[in-house]
Amino acid sequence: MAQRVVISGASRGIGAALAEAIATPGVALLLLARHGENLRQVAERCVEKGAEVYWKALDARHREAVAEAVEGFASRGGVQLLIANAGVVALEDRPSDLGPDWEQLREQIDHNLTCTLSLLQAGLSLPVEQRPHLHCVVVSSLNAFLPLGEAPGYCVAKAAQHTLVEALEDFYACRPEPGAEVVFSQVFPGFVATAMATDYPGPRPLQCTAEQAAQRILRGLRAERKLIMFPRRLALLLWIGQRLPKPILRWILAPSRAYRGFWP
Ligand SMILES: NC(=O)c1ccc[n+]([C@@H]2O[C@H](COP(=O)([O-])OP(=O)(O)OC[C@H]3O[C@@H](n4cnc5c(N)ncnc54)[C@H](OP(=O)(O)O)[C@@H]3O)[C@@H](O)[C@H]2O)c1
């Protein structure tokens, strides 16, 4: 496993669980999120496990701030693993006669996608000597493949993260950099019992804990998997669902919508 790791969205949920699972003697971590007090607590737990930990409270949409933090960390020994995990979700809950909440939609796209872009840009802009083998991991969602009316901006952003990684992968495959290797992995979780999921008012089938999610992600990374999807049963159902006519898919989804009755 990589020894020098940057994680965005590390103040709680999946990011915090990943940080704690990775933290061992010999590992150096840079943890990023907006809330400093939460980050400090996660950092303390990682230090107790023997890791060397740096943290910075920042809005990961701000690319200069992210670049500065990543550059500072990399100058102490480089970066091997970059986990773009920061994200937010907001649900449509307005009366249907008002139409989609366009502001919220734009904000969701901006938030989820820009955080990812800032971290990837910061890591991939480092001098190659500081990242000779860089593994970039982007935490997307199974919603990348199931665009839902409840959260259009979130679903668009998660699909865009997926396309972004595929395009960057193609870029570095076609234009390899001398002395540097860049590898990408994408993570597509189903429901994970974090603050994000518990705000979701609908049923959350096959939900796992943040710690279980972190273990699944790390198992996938150790096995050098490019696509890490879980739970597999939900991913399989989704694969089948994508092939159904939309009205039938909507009929199947009706009982599990965020607000029952709101999405007839
Ligand atoms: N939970 C699920 O069911 C689920 C399912 C599929 C995919 N995911 C994805 O998994 C990732 C982690 O989500 P989670 O479930 O762990 O949610 P969470 O508990 O709400 O954690 C989100 C993390 O992102 C950070 N964050 C959000 N906006 C940020 C910003 N602008 N700048 C810096 N940090 C920011 C938050 O920290 P601060 O608030 O301190 O900034 C927090 O550490 C997200 O990308 C999410 O889309 C989650």
The ligand as an SDF file (V2000), in Angstrom:
LIG
                    3D

 48 52  0  0  0  0  0  0  0  0999 V2000
  -22.7630    7.8640    1.7690 N   0  0  0  0  0  0  0  0  0  0  0  0
  -23.2070    7.3270    0.6570 C   0  0  0  0  0  0  0  0  0  0  0  0
  -24.2430    6.6350    0.6620 O   0  0  0  0  0  0  0  0  0  0  0  0
  -22.4470    7.5210   -0.6310 C   0  0  0  0  0  0  0  0  0  0  0  0
  -22.8690    6.7640   -1.7350 C   0  0  0  0  0  0  0  0  0  0  0  0
  -22.2010    6.9320   -2.9430 C   0  0  0  0  0  0  0  0  0  0  0  0
  -21.1290    7.7940   -3.0440 C   0  0  0  0  0  0  0  0  0  0  0  0
  -20.7440    8.5140   -1.9500 N   0  0  0  0  0  0  0  0  0  0  0  0
  -19.6160    9.4400   -2.1350 C   0  0  0  0  0  0  0  0  0  0  0  0
  -18.6500    9.2210   -1.1390 O   0  0  0  0  0  0  0  0  0  0  0  0
  -17.9310   10.4360   -0.8880 C   0  0  0  0  0  0  0  0  0  0  0  0
  -17.8760   10.6480    0.6060 C   0  0  0  0  0  0  0  0  0  0  0  0
  -19.1900   10.8160    1.0930 O   0  0  0  0  0  0  0  0  0  0  0  0
  -19.6370   10.4380    2.5750 P   0  0  0  0  0  0  0  0  0  0  0  0
  -20.7530    9.4840    2.4610 O   0  0  0  0  0  0  0  0  0  0  0  0
  -18.4660   10.0840    3.4030 O   0  0  0  0  0  0  0  0  0  0  0  0
  -20.2770   11.8270    2.9970 O   0  0  0  0  0  0  0  0  0  0  0  0
  -20.0440   12.7500    4.2650 P   0  0  0  0  0  0  0  0  0  0  0  0
  -20.0180   11.9700    5.5090 O   0  0  0  0  0  0  0  0  0  0  0  0
  -21.0410   13.8390    4.1140 O   0  0  0  0  0  0  0  0  0  0  0  0
  -18.5680   13.3160    4.0080 O   0  0  0  0  0  0  0  0  0  0  0  0
  -18.2830   14.1830    2.9590 C   0  0  0  0  0  0  0  0  0  0  0  0
  -16.8820   14.7050    3.1580 C   0  0  0  0  0  0  0  0  0  0  0  0
  -16.6010   15.6380    2.1080 O   0  0  0  0  0  0  0  0  0  0  0  0
  -16.1310   16.8460    2.7020 C   0  0  0  0  0  0  0  0  0  0  0  0
  -16.4580   17.9560    1.8240 N   0  0  0  0  0  0  0  0  0  0  0  0
  -17.6460   18.2470    1.2570 C   0  0  0  0  0  0  0  0  0  0  0  0
  -17.5430   19.3660    0.5410 N   0  0  0  0  0  0  0  0  0  0  0  0
  -16.2640   19.7740    0.6540 C   0  0  0  0  0  0  0  0  0  0  0  0
  -15.5540   20.8830    0.1490 C   0  0  0  0  0  0  0  0  0  0  0  0
  -16.1220   21.7860   -0.6380 N   0  0  0  0  0  0  0  0  0  0  0  0
  -14.2590   20.9980    0.4580 N   0  0  0  0  0  0  0  0  0  0  0  0
  -13.6540   20.1020    1.2580 C   0  0  0  0  0  0  0  0  0  0  0  0
  -14.2780   19.0330    1.7680 N   0  0  0  0  0  0  0  0  0  0  0  0
  -15.5700   18.8930    1.4730 C   0  0  0  0  0  0  0  0  0  0  0  0
  -16.8380   16.8970    4.0480 C   0  0  0  0  0  0  0  0  0  0  0  0
  -16.1180   17.6690    4.9840 O   0  0  0  0  0  0  0  0  0  0  0  0
  -16.4630   19.1520    5.4220 P   0  0  0  0  0  0  0  0  0  0  0  0
  -17.9410   19.2820    5.5250 O   0  0  0  0  0  0  0  0  0  0  0  0
  -15.7070   19.2720    6.7080 O   0  0  0  0  0  0  0  0  0  0  0  0
  -15.8940   19.9940    4.3400 O   0  0  0  0  0  0  0  0  0  0  0  0
  -16.7390   15.4410    4.4640 C   0  0  0  0  0  0  0  0  0  0  0  0
  -15.4600   15.1800    5.0040 O   0  0  0  0  0  0  0  0  0  0  0  0
  -18.6950   11.5420   -1.6340 C   0  0  0  0  0  0  0  0  0  0  0  0
  -18.0230   11.8650   -2.8220 O   0  0  0  0  0  0  0  0  0  0  0  0
  -20.0340   10.8860   -1.9500 C   0  0  0  0  0  0  0  0  0  0  0  0
  -20.6370   11.4300   -3.1070 O   0  0  0  0  0  0  0  0  0  0  0  0
  -21.3810    8.3880   -0.7400 C   0  0  0  0  0  0  0  0  0  0  0  0
  1  2  1  0
  2  3  2  0
  2  4  1  0
  4  5  1  0
  4 48  2  0
  5  6  2  0
  6  7  1  0
  7  8  2  0
  8  9  1  0
  8 48  1  0
  9 10  1  0
  9 46  1  0
 10 11  1  0
 11 12  1  0
 11 44  1  0
 12 13  1  0
 13 14  1  0
 14 15  2  0
 14 16  1  0
 14 17  1  0
 17 18  1  0
 18 19  2  0
 18 20  1  0
 18 21  1  0
 21 22  1  0
 22 23  1  0
 23 24  1  0
 23 42  1  0
 24 25  1  0
 25 26  1  0
 25 36  1  0
 26 27  1  0
 26 35  1  0
 27 28  2  0
 28 29  1  0
 29 30  1  0
 29 35  2  0
 30 31  1  0
 30 32  2  0
 32 33  1  0
 33 34  2  0
 34 35  1  0
 36 37  1  0
 36 42  1  0
 37 38  1  0
 38 39  2  0
 38 40  1  0
 38 41  1  0
 42 43  1  0
 44 45  1  0
 44 46  1  0
 46 47  1  0
M  CHG  2   8   1  16  -1
M  END
$$$$
